[in-house]
Each structure stands twice: as C-alpha cells, then as structure tokens.
Amino acid sequence: MGSSREKSYERSLKRKKKAKEHRSNSDSSSSDRESCSRSRSRSRKQRKRYSSSSSQSSSDSEPNVKKKKKVKKAKHISPDSKSEIKKEVKKKSK
C-alpha cells in the first residue's frame, strides 16, 4: 500500500517539475497567460448570462427568480357601481 502511494507521489512531483520547465521554456510572457485566463473567465460569465436568460421561461423551478405579477389597470368605476361592489364584499365577508 505504502509503496504505491510513494510511487504516485513521485509521479506527481515529476509532473510538477515538467510543468514548471515547460512554463519557463515557453516564449509566451506571463501577461499573455493572464489575458488568456481573463478571456476564459469572461466567456464563462457570458455562458452563465445566456443560460439564465434561457431558463427564465421555466422560472417556476427556480425559487430565486421572482415573477412579476401582472397588475390590471383599474378602469374608471362609476360611483353607483362602487356602492354595489361594496355591498357584495360585505355579503361575502359575512
């Protein structure tokens, strides 16, 4: 058990050394690498944005997305119909 663990540890050390050498030997500067990682993160953000916009149609599965309630605009109510509505509400409440 211990020997296989040691072997895997040695392998990982070798891999790390090779990676370091490759990095130092490569002609690309560190700023190039930074810009590459920056663009990669940007594309990931864009991907998130697109996925969220496509999933808005199925927002009932996502509790964090709040649906806007449709508010019906009140039409002008004549005063006599207002009193009728009040009477109906009183009947329902009793």
N, C-alpha and C positions, 0 to 999 in steps of 0.2 A: 504493500500500500504506500509506504513512505517513499520508496524508490520511484514509483510512477509520478508521485506528486513532485518530487525533486526534478524529474525529467521535464515535466510540464513547466515548472518554474524556470529551468534553464532555457527551454524553448522560448518562453515569453521574453526573457532577458535578451536573447539573440534577436528576436523580432524587434524589440525596442531599439537595440543598437543599430540594426539595419535601417529602421525608420529615421533615426537621428542622422545617420550618414547620408541617407537619401535627401533629407531636408537640407543639410549643409552643402551637399554637392549640387543640388538643383539651382539653376541660374535665376529662378524667379525670386524676387525680393519678398520680404515679409509684408510689405504694403500690398503687393499683389494678392497674397494669401488673405489678407484682411478684407480686401474689396470682394474677393470671391465669397468669403463667408457672409459678408454683408448682403450680397445679392441673393445668396441662398436663403437667408432669413427673410428677406423681403418677399421672395416668391412664396415662402411658407405662409406669410401673413396674408398675401393675396389669395392663396388657396383657401385659408380659413374664411376670408370675406366671401368668396364665391360660394362655399359650402353653406354658410349661414344664410345667404340670400336665397339659395335654392330650397332650403329646409323651412322657409317661412310658411309655405303652403301647409306643411304638416306641423304647425306650431303647437297643436294640442298635445303632442308627445313631449314637447319641451316646456317645462313649467316656468323657466326663466324668461321666456318670450311672452310679453303681455300683449294680448289682442286689444285693439282699440274698439270700445263699444260704439256702435252706431247710434248717434243721437238724432232722433227725429226732430226736425224743426217744428215748433208749435205754430199751427195756423191760427189766424185770428178767430177767437171764440166769442160769439155774441153773448151778452150778459144773461139772457134768458136760458141759453143752453148751459151756461156755467152753473146756474142755480139747480138745473136738472141733474147735472153731474154730481153736485154736492149732495143732493138728495139720495142718489144711487149709492154714493160712497157711504153715507150714513146708514142706509139699509144693509149694505154688505157688512159693515163693521158690527152691527147688532146681531 
